């Protein structure tokens, strides 16, 4: 197996684990911002520092994603590893939040591993170097933005569907993050600094932050069992669509089938009762009357 591809898989796994655990930690301690401007007061400092650790892990994932994408020729290969990050998040909730992991969860973890293995094992390195179509990139961005606006307006008119729409937007932002990080590596090839000192990488980083914002907006409008699988499913599926439109890349049918298995595992894993990372056990205790 190509050593570069193996390195890409390792770095991609580290990236998605860092991103998912970082999001989990941030969500767990996001309540500290309700104490603003006293977030650095002695009684809030510990929660704030833990939140900052989560933010650092999420931001650091961007660098790991970029390096992983530079070692493979398909954005979707790296994006499909997101299920591994969810498995890490499941173990985090089990060990830190003391949540139970039963047969349903182990079955979902098995599906994610099988689906990820299918996508990765049947990958073939492209015969030509990666080349992106800038016209297709801007058309894709325009269509995506227009679709977002119409969907948000639709939720206002119908007064329903906000959680799904915001979660879908968040997942699409994560998909765009992966694509922009990939393009940044293509543009800055041959220079370590150039991979990060360009507007593509900065835009990808902003997409990641936009995903965080829309994920939390979705949490305000719906349950975690709706939001989490929607966000992660869109993050896996959208890069496959975007890379076809922007890079002209196709996967094998068995790889698309593997992606479907991953999404199935994600939905099963994240729709079980009590598996949303929302608060620490201390915060969950009922307040005295």
Secondary structure, 3 states (H helix, E strand, C coil): CCHHHHHHHHHHHHHHHHHHHHHHHHHHHHHHHHHCCCCCCHHHHHHHHHHHHHHHHHHHHHHHHHHHHCCCCCHHHHHCCHHHHHHHHHHHHHHCCCCCCCHHHHHHHHHHHHHHHHHHHCCCCCCCCCCCCHHHHHHHHHHHHHHHHHHHHHHHHHCCCHHHHHHHHHHHHHHHHHHHHHHHHHHCCCCCCCCCCCHHHHHHHHHHHHHHHHHHHHHHHCCHHHHHHHHHHHHHHHHHHHHHHHCCCCCCHHHHHHHHHHHHHHHHHHCCCCCCCCCCHHHHCCCCC
